[in-house]
Amino acid sequence: MLGSPAQAELWPKTIYPGKIPGLPPIGLRYNTFFQYNSKNASNFQFVPTGTTPSVPNITPRTDFEPGLFSIFTAGNFGSDIGFWVDDDISVAGANANGGLGDGYLRFVNVGRFMHLPTDALSLRVGQFELDLPFSPARSWNISGWDIFSQTNLGSANPATRQQNVNNNFALDGAGEGAEISGGHHYGGYWYSLALIDQNTTGTAPNSDTVPSVTGFISDSNFKDLYGHFEYRWNLEKDKESKNSVQAAGAMGPRDHTYLSAGTFYMYGRSVNRLIGVQAADPTSNALLTAREPFYRAGADFSFNYRAWNLFGVFMYGRDHNLVPVDASGAPFGANPVGFIRGNPAIYRGGFLESDYMVYPWMMFIMRYDVVNSSADYQNGLISAGGTPYFGPAHVTRNRITPGVQFLIHANIKASFEYQIRPQQQISAGVNPISGSPALVSPFRTNTAVAGLEFVY
């Protein structure tokens, strides 16, 4: 006990007492992988580099790869106040790639001060994963769901309708801010509403000029708004099982039979800044700023029957597109004076996954991911890098991923998945040695990955 119970009666003239029930638990997590790539991966040596001759871009057929090494802890301070912190000490074997995952304080059931029902309102503040329908950060899969890692980079291909959208934000990234939530994940309603920093460029302002406690995160004044609502129907027929934490089965406890459905929405306003000229005086430079609203909207469902779980997500993303124009109205001119509205950058897609628990220690997985993005396809025609998926051969890309996972021990897991990946293309291949044109037909770089992971 930090203080005595009597201090609560004297508050605010003394510090309100707190308590630490015991030493907080500290957990460690580590995983490592072995990857086998199809021979088609060698086709990427024909991607034009602009230099002839040049060393070919070689992708190994096999590779042992360190994953992440993480530490995490959680606890409570009493008075319905808890905390969670996890940190990736290293990622891919490099400490520089690691960083804070979630780190927040949660004030549980603050709705009691407003005489609301129990668990109707809670608050968490800090850095946290957005309350997505299914958590990418805590996923059991080796590879993530494609739609949650999708960014929106407009078409940079001059031969098409070139866009001025460069939104590097993906929903599976962490957010810094505050979130209110309420309800229960195990039945009935659940909602959350978060206000987080916006950063769509991947960079933040320089804090050397205006001091900041730890450095700025936002790249604009606007704060993004994210909301999620879910409702879950418990379909257990036996009343006792329905009201228990888990249902009873012939082989022991199991998850409830349930159906859940929900929706989520995010609104932001990205900022693009560039140097142009003043319309009234073309000899004078001017800072031009385009504030482009964007939103992500989606729906999800999950159906669980005994040892089988089927769930999925559909999402639609749209970014406003403001194109720079010069004094004559020509887009992407050398001396822009302003912006005009262009065609928005749009993508859509989702996933469907089926998990079947054969035994409490073995699970079969089948997953289908799909993303439709015309901008990704058009950027692939000019071999533009930095896109969510390099050189897709079609506007719609599909990935089929069967897998299996085993618990070797209660806290040691072995995993395997085979990724039947979308077709890719190299539209203007070049032999890196001779410099002569190379014809490369659309191909797949299918990948088999085996993983070994422990949590302690």
NUFILO-612796 format. One record per residue (C-alpha): residue number from 1; residue in one letter; x, y, z. Coordinates in steps of 0.05 Angstrom, whole numbers, plus 32768, in hexadecimal, padded with zeros to 4 digits. Example, Ala and Ser with C-alpha at 12.3 -4.5 7.8 and 13.67 -1.06 7.14 Angstrom:
  resi  resn  east  north    up
     1     A  80F6   7FA6  809C
     2     S  8111   7FEB  808F
END
This chain:
  resi  resn  east  north    up
     1     M  8000   8000  8000
     2     L  801B   8044  7FEC
     3     G  8000   806D  8025
     4     S  7FC8   805A  8054
     5     P  7F7D   8053  8048
     6     A  7F71   808F  8076
     7     Q  7F93   80BB  8043
     8     A  7F57   80B2  8015
     9     E  7F2B   80D4  8048
    10     L  7F5B   8110  804D
    11     W  7F62   8119  8002
    12     P  7F6E   814C  7FE2
    13     K  7F98   8164  801D
    14     T  7FC4   8127  8016
    15     I  7FDB   80F8  7FDF
    16     Y  7FA6   80C5  7FCC
    17     P  7FBF   8080  7FDF
    18     G  7FD1   804C  7FAC
    19     K  7FE7   8004  7FAE
    20     I  8013   7FD2  7F89
    21     P  7FF7   7F8C  7F93
    22     G  803B   7F6D  7F86
    23     L  8075   7F70  7F56
    24     P  805A   7F7B  7F0F
    25     P  8063   7F3F  7EE1
    26     I  8097   7F47  7EAB
    27     G  8093   7F1E  7E6C
    28     L  80C3   7F11  7E33
    29     R  80B4   7EFE  7DEB
    30     Y  80E2   7EE7  7DB4
    31     N  80D7   7EC8  7D6F
    32     T  8103   7EB1  7D36
    33     F  80F2   7E9C  7CEF
    34     F  810A   7E73  7CB4
    35     Q  80F2   7E8C  7C6F
    36     Y  80F3   7E68  7C2D
    37     N  80E5   7E91  7BEE
    38     S  80D1   7E77  7BAA
    39     K  8105   7E7D  7B72
    40     N  80DC   7EB5  7B52
    41     A  80F9   7EE4  7B87
    42     S  8137   7EE8  7B5B
    43     N  810E   7F0E  7B26
    44     F  8116   7F4E  7B4E
    45     Q  815D   7F53  7B33
    46     F  813D   7F6F  7AF4
    47     V  8120   7FAC  7B17
    48     P  813F   7FE9  7AF4
    49     T  8173   800B  7B1F
    50     G  818A   8042  7AF0
    51     T  81D2   8029  7AF0
    52     T  81F0   7FF9  7ABC
    53     P  8211   7FCB  7ACC
    54     S  81FC   7FC1  7B15
    55     V  81FD   7F8C  7B4A
    56     P  81BB   7F64  7B45
    57     N  8188   7F69  7B7C
    58     I  818D   7F24  7B9B
    59     T  8157   7F06  7BC9
    60     P  816D   7EC8  7BEF
    61     R  8145   7E88  7BE7
    62     T  814C   7E76  7C31
    63     D  8159   7EA1  7C6E
    64     F  815C   7E9B  7CB9
    65     E  813F   7EDB  7CD7
    66     P  813C   7EF4  7D1F
    67     G  80F8   7F10  7D31
    68     L  80E9   7F3D  7D6C
    69     F  80FF   7F3C  7DB4
    70     S  80CC   7F5F  7DE1
    71     I  80C1   7F6D  7E2A
    72     F  807D   7F7D  7E47
    73     T  805E   7F8A  7E8B
    74     A  801B   7F9F  7EA8
    75     G  7FFB   7FAC  7EEB
    76     N  7FCC   7FD8  7F13
    77     F  7FD2   8010  7F45
    78     G  7F8F   8004  7F66
    79     S  7F52   8030  7F5F
    80     D  7F45   8011  7F1B
    81     I  7F85   802D  7EFD
    82     G  7FB2   7FFF  7ED5
    83     F  7FEC   8002  7EA5
    84     W  800B   7FDB  7E6B
    85     V  8050   7FE4  7E4B
    86     D  8071   7FBA  7E15
    87     D  80B1   7FC9  7DF0
    88     D  80D3   7FA7  7DB5
    89     I  811B   7FA8  7DCC
    90     S  8131   7F90  7D87
    91     V  810F   7F80  7D45
    92     A  8132   7F57  7D0E
    93     G  816E   7F51  7D3C
    94     A  817A   7F9D  7D3F
    95     N  816D   7FC7  7D7C
    96     A  8164   8004  7D4F
    97     N  8126   7FE4  7D31
    98     G  8104   7FDB  7D74
    99     G  80D9   800C  7D9A
   100     L  809F   8015  7DC9
   101     G  8061   7FEE  7DB7
   102     D  8029   7FFF  7DE8
   103     G  8034   8029  7E26
   104     Y  7FF8   8046  7E49
   105     L  7FD1   8052  7E88
   106     R  7F89   8039  7E8A
   107     F  7F55   8057  7EB8
   108     V  7F20   8021  7EBD
   109     N  7ED7   802E  7EC9
   110     V  7EDC   8079  7ED0
   111     G  7E93   807B  7EBD
   112     R  7E82   806D  7F06
   113     F  7E90   80B6  7F15
   114     M  7E56   80C7  7EE5
   115     H  7E2A   808F  7F01
   116     L  7E30   8067  7EC0
   117     P  7E29   801B  7EBE
   118     T  7E67   7FF3  7ED1
   119     D  7E9C   7FF1  7E9A
   120     A  7E75   8023  7E70
   121     L  7EAF   8054  7E6C
   122     S  7EFB   804B  7E73
   123     L  7F35   8076  7E5E
   124     R  7F7C   8066  7E47
   125     V  7FB3   8098  7E38
   126     G  7FF7   808C  7E18
   127     Q  800E   8065  7DDB
   128     F  7FE3   802B  7DC5
   129     E  7FCC   8002  7D8B
   130     L  7F8A   801A  7D6E
   131     D  7F4E   7FF0  7D84
   132     L  7F49   7FCA  7D42
   133     P  7F19   7F90  7D3C
   134     F  7F54   7F60  7D3D
   135     S  7F98   7F73  7D59
   136     P  7FD3   7F72  7D29
   137     A  8004   7F7E  7D62
   138     R  7FEB   7F41  7D88
   139     S  7FDB   7F15  7D4C
   140     W  7FEC   7ECC  7D4F
   141     N  7FFC   7ECA  7D04
   142     I  8043   7ECE  7CE9
   143     S  8030   7F02  7CB4
   144     G  8001   7F3C  7CC0
   145     W  7FBE   7F4C  7CA0
   146     D  7FCD   7F73  7C61
   147     I  7F94   7FA5  7C66
   148     F  7FAB   7FBF  7CAA
   149     S  7FF1   7FCD  7C91
   150     Q  7FD9   7FEF  7C51
   151     T  7FF0   8037  7C47
   152     N  7FD3   8066  7C13
   153     L  8007   8080  7BE2
   154     G  7FE7   80A1  7BA6
   155     S  7FFC   8091  7B5E
   156     A  8040   80AE  7B4D
   157     N  803B   8096  7B05
   158     P  8039   80D3  7AD5
   159     A  8019   80A7  7AA0
   160     T  7FDB   80A0  7ACC
   161     R  7FB5   80D2  7AF6
   162     Q  7FEE   80E4  7B24
   163     Q  7FD9   80F1  7B6C
   164     N  7FF6   811B  7BA5
   165     V  7FE7   80EB  7BDD
   166     N  801F   80D2  7C0A
   167     N  7FFC   80B5  7C47
   168     N  802B   8085  7C6B
   169     F  7FFB   8078  7CA4
   170     A  7FE4   8030  7CAE
   171     L  7FB0   8018  7CE0
   172     D  7FDF   7FE5  7D00
   173     G  800D   801D  7D1A
   174     A  800C   8035  7D61
   175     G  7FE7   8075  7D74
   176     E  7FF9   80A9  7DA8
   177     G  7FBE   80C9  7DCB
   178     A  7F81   80B8  7DF5
   179     E  7F48   8087  7DEE
   180     I  7F05   807C  7E11
   181     S  7EE4   8039  7E0E
   182     G  7EAD   8010  7E2E
   183     G  7E88   7FCE  7E2E
   184     H  7EA3   7F87  7E2B
   185     H  7EC9   7F5F  7DF7
   186     Y  7EAA   7F1E  7E0F
   187     G  7E61   7F31  7E02
   188     G  7E32   7F6A  7DF4
   189     Y  7E4C   7FAD  7DDA
   190     W  7E92   7FC9  7DD7
   191     Y  7EA6   800E  7DBF
   192     S  7EE5   8039  7DBD
   193     L  7EF4   807F  7DA6
   194     A  7F3C   8098  7DA0
   195     L  7F5D   80DB  7D92
   196     I  7FA5   80D2  7D7A
   197     D  7FDF   80F8  7D5C
   198     Q  7FE1   80FC  7D11
   199     N  8020   80EA  7CEB
   200     T  8017   80D6  7CA2
   201     T  805D   80E9  7C8A
   202     G  8086   80BD  7CB9
   203     T  80AD   80F9  7CD2
   204     A  80A1   812B  7D0A
   205     P  80B4   8174  7D12
   206     N  80F8   8187  7D2C
   207     S  80F5   8191  7D78
   208     D  8137   81B8  7D7A
   209     T  8114   81F9  7D6B
   210     V  80D8   81F1  7D9A
   211     P  80E9   81C6  7DD6
   212     S  80C1   8186  7DE1
   213     V  80C4   8156  7E1C
   214     T  80D6   811A  7DF2
   215     G  80CE   8132  7DA9
   216     F  8091   8140  7D7F
   217     I  8068   8107  7D61
   218     S  8034   812D  7D38
   219     D  8043   8149  7CF3
   220     S  8006   8177  7CF5
   221     N  7FD7   819A  7D25
   222     F  7F9E   816A  7D14
   223     K  7F8E   812E  7D40
   224     D  7F72   80EF  7D21
   225     L  7F31   80D2  7D3A
   226     Y  7F25   8087  7D3E
   227     G  7EE6   8062  7D54
   228     H  7ED2   8019  7D5A
   229     F  7E90   7FF9  7D6D
   230     E  7E84   7FAE  7D76
   231     Y  7E4B   7F83  7D8D
   232     R  7E52   7F3A  7DA1
   233     W  7E19   7F07  7DA7
   234     N  7E27   7ECD  7DD5
   235     L  7E06   7E90  7DB4
   236     E  7E0F   7E5D  7DEB
   237     K  7DCF   7E39  7DFB
   238     D  7DE3   7E22  7E40
   239     K  7DD7   7E5B  7E71
   240     E  7E0F   7E48  7EA0
   241     S  7E42   7E43  7E68
   242     K  7E29   7E84  7E49
   243     N  7E37   7EAB  7E89
   244     S  7E7A   7E8A  7E96
   245     V  7EBD   7EA5  7E7E
   246     Q  7EC2   7E68  7E50
   247     A  7E8F   7E35  7E3A
   248     A  7E93   7DEC  7E50
   249     G  7EA1   7DB6  7E1D
   250     A  7EAD   7D6B  7E1A
   251     M  7EF8   7D78  7E15
   252     G  7EFA   7DAF  7E49
   253     P  7EF1   7DFB  7E48
   254     R  7EE9   7E1D  7E04
   255     D  7ED8   7E61  7DE8
   256     H  7E8F   7E74  7DE5
   257     T  7E67   7E6B  7DA5
   258     Y  7E5C   7EB3  7D8F
   259     L  7E51   7EE3  7D56
   260     S  7E6C   7F29  7D56
   261     A  7E66   7F62  7D24
   262     G  7E83   7FA8  7D25
   263     T  7E9A   7FE5  7D00
   264     F  7ED5   8015  7D05
   265     Y  7EE5   8059  7CE9
   266     M  7F21   8088  7CE8
   267     Y  7F25   80D0  7CD1
   268     G  7F64   80F9  7CC7
   269     R  7F80   8132  7C9E
   270     S  7FC5   8128  7C81
   271     V  7FF2   8163  7C70
   272     N  801D   816B  7C31
   273     R  804D   81A6  7C2F
   274     L  8077   81BD  7BF4
   275     I  809B   81FB  7BDC
   276     G  8078   8220  7BA4
   277     V  8072   8268  7B8D
   278     Q  8042   82A0  7B9B
   279     A  800B   82A7  7B67
   280     A  8012   82F3  7B67
   281     D  805E   82F2  7B65
   282     P  807C   82B3  7B43
   283     T  80C2   82C9  7B56
   284     S  80B3   82C1  7BA1
   285     N  80B0   827E  7BC3
   286     A  8075   8268  7BED
   287     L  8066   822E  7C1B
   288     L  8029   8208  7C01
   289     T  8002   81DB  7C30
   290     A  7FCF   81A7  7C1C
   291     R  7FA3   818B  7C53
   292     E  7F84   814B  7C39
   293     P  7F4D   8129  7C61
   294     F  7F4F   80DE  7C62
   295     Y  7F25   80A7  7C82
   296     R  7F26   805D  7C8D
   297     A  7EE4   8038  7C97
   298     G  7ED6   7FEF  7CA0
   299     A  7EAC   7FB6  7CBC
   300     D  7EBE   7F75  7CDE
   301     F  7E9F   7F35  7CF7
   302     S  7EB4   7EF8  7D1E
   303     F  7E90   7EB5  7D27
   304     N  7EA8   7E81  7D57
   305     Y  7E8B   7E3B  7D5E
   306     R  7EAF   7E0F  7D90
   307     A  7EF5   7E05  7D73
   308     W  7EE9   7E2B  7D32
   309     N  7EEF   7E76  7D28
   310     L  7EDF   7E9B  7CE7
   311     F  7EEB   7EE6  7CE4
   312     G  7EF8   7F1D  7CB3
   313     V  7EFE   7F67  7CA4
   314     F  7EEC   7F94  7C69
   315     M  7F0A   7FDB  7C66
   316     Y  7F06   8016  7C38
   317     G  7F3A   804E  7C37
   318     R  7F35   8091  7C15
   319     D  7F65   80CD  7C12
   320     H  7F53   8111  7BF7
   321     N  7F82   8123  7BBE
   322     L  7F99   816C  7BB5
   323     V  7FC5   8172  7B78
   324     P  7FF8   81AC  7B73
   325     V  7FEF   81D8  7B35
   326     D  8016   8211  7B17
   327     A  7FFB   8255  7B00
   328     S  7FE2   8237  7ABF
   329     G  7FBC   8200  7AE3
   330     A  7FEB   81C8  7ACE
   331     P  7FF2   8192  7B03
   332     F  8036   8183  7B23
   333     G  8056   81BF  7B02
   334     A  809C   81D8  7B14
   335     N  8080   8216  7B38
   336     P  803E   8204  7B5B
   337     V  8013   823C  7B75
   338     G  7FDB   8214  7B95
   339     F  7FB2   81D4  7B95
   340     I  7F75   81B9  7B71
   341     R  7F4C   817D  7B83
   342     G  7F5E   813C  7B5F
   343     N  7F45   80F5  7B60
   344     P  7F48   80D8  7BA6
   345     A  7F78   80A0  7BB7
   346     I  7F4D   8063  7BCA
   347     Y  7F5B   801D  7BE0
   348     R  7F2F   7FE6  7BFC
   349     G  7F37   7F9E  7C14
   350     G  7F37   7F71  7C50
   351     F  7F42   7F2A  7C66
   352     L  7F1D   7EEA  7C79
   353     E  7F3E   7EB9  7CAA
   354     S  7F29   7E75  7CC3
   355     D  7F4B   7E57  7D01
   356     Y  7F3C   7E10  7D18
   357     M  7F57   7DF6  7D5B
   358     V  7F63   7DAC  7D4E
   359     Y  7F7F   7DA3  7D94
   360     P  7F8A   7DD6  7DCB
   361     W  7FD3   7DD7  7DB3
   362     M  7FCA   7DD6  7D67
   363     M  7FA5   7E06  7D38
   364     F  7F9B   7E06  7CED
   365     I  7F96   7E4A  7CCA
   366     M  7F7D   7E5F  7C86
   367     R  7F7D   7EA9  7C73
   368     Y  7F6B   7ED1  7C35
   369     D  7F83   7F1A  7C2F
   370     V  7F6D   7F4A  7BF8
   371     V  7F80   7F92  7BE9
   372     N  7F67   7FBB  7BAE
   373     S  7F91   7FF9  7B9E
   374     S  7F98   8017  7B59
   375     A  7FCF   8045  7B72
   376     D  7FFB   800B  7B88
   377     Y  7FF2   7FEB  7B44
   378     Q  8002   802B  7B1E
   379     N  8040   8037  7B48
   380     G  8056   7FF0  7B39
   381     L  8056   8000  7AEE
   382     I  8090   8030  7AFA
   383     S  80B1   8003  7B2E
   384     A  80A6   8037  7B64
   385     G  80C0   8022  7BA8
   386     G  80A5   8032  7BEC
   387     T  8060   8017  7BDA
   388     P  8039   7FE7  7C07
   389     Y  8046   7FAE  7BD5
   390     F  807B   7FB2  7B9F
   391     G  8065   7FAA  7B57
   392     P  8020   7F8A  7B5C
   393     A  800A   7F6C  7B1A
   394     H  7FC1   7F7E  7B26
   395     V  7F98   7FB4  7B47
   396     T  7F7E   7F7F  7B78
   397     R  7FB1   7F55  7B9C
   398     N  7F9F   7F15  7BC1
   399     R  7FC6   7EEC  7BF3
   400     I  7FB3   7EA6  7C0C
   401     T  7FD6   7E8F  7C4B
   402     P  7FCC   7E4A  7C68
   403     G  7FF0   7E3B  7CA9
   404     V  7FF5   7E0F  7CE7
   405     Q  800C   7E1E  7D2E
   406     F  8022   7DF1  7D67
   407     L  802D   7DFD  7DB1
   408     I  806C   7DD4  7DBF
   409     H  8065   7DEB  7E07
   410     A  8034   7E19  7E29
   411     N  805F   7E55  7E18
   412     I  8086   7E3C  7DDA
   413     K  8065   7E3E  7D96
   414     A  807A   7E24  7D52
   415     S  8057   7E42  7D15
   416     F  8057   7E37  7CCA
   417     E  8034   7E5C  7C92
   418     Y  8038   7E5B  7C46
   419     Q  802A   7E9D  7C23
   420     I  800D   7E98  7BDD
   421     R  801D   7EE0  7BCD
   422     P  7FFF   7F0F  7B98
   423     Q  801D   7F11  7B53
   424     Q  8053   7F46  7B47
   425     Q  806F   7F64  7B08
   426     I  80AB   7F89  7AEE
   427     S  808E   7FB0  7AB4
   428     A  80D1   7FC8  7A96
   429     G  8104   7F95  7AAB
   430     V  814E   7FA1  7AA0
   431     N  8187   7F6F  7AA2
   432     P  81B4   7F8D  7AD8
   433     I  81F4   7F73  7AB7
   434     S  81E9   7F83  7A6D
   435     G  81B6   7FBB  7A74
   436     S  818A   7F9B  7A3E
   437     P  813E   7F96  7A46
   438     A  8124   7F58  7A6B
   439     L  80DE   7F3D  7A63
   440     V  80C3   7F25  7AA7
   441     S  807E   7F06  7AA9
   442     P  8052   7F11  7AE7
   443     F  8069   7EE3  7B1F
   444     R  805C   7ED0  7B68
   445     T  8090   7ED0  7B9F
   446     N  806F   7E9C  7BCB
   447     T  808E   7E95  7C10
   448     A  8090   7E5F  7C45
   449     V  809F   7E77  7C8C
   450     A  80AB   7E4E  7CCB
   451     G  80AE   7E70  7D0F
   452     L  80C2   7E5E  7D56
   453     E  80AC   7E8B  7D8F
   454     F  80AC   7E8B  7DDB
   455     V  808D   7EB7  7E10
   456     Y  80A8   7EB6  7E57
END
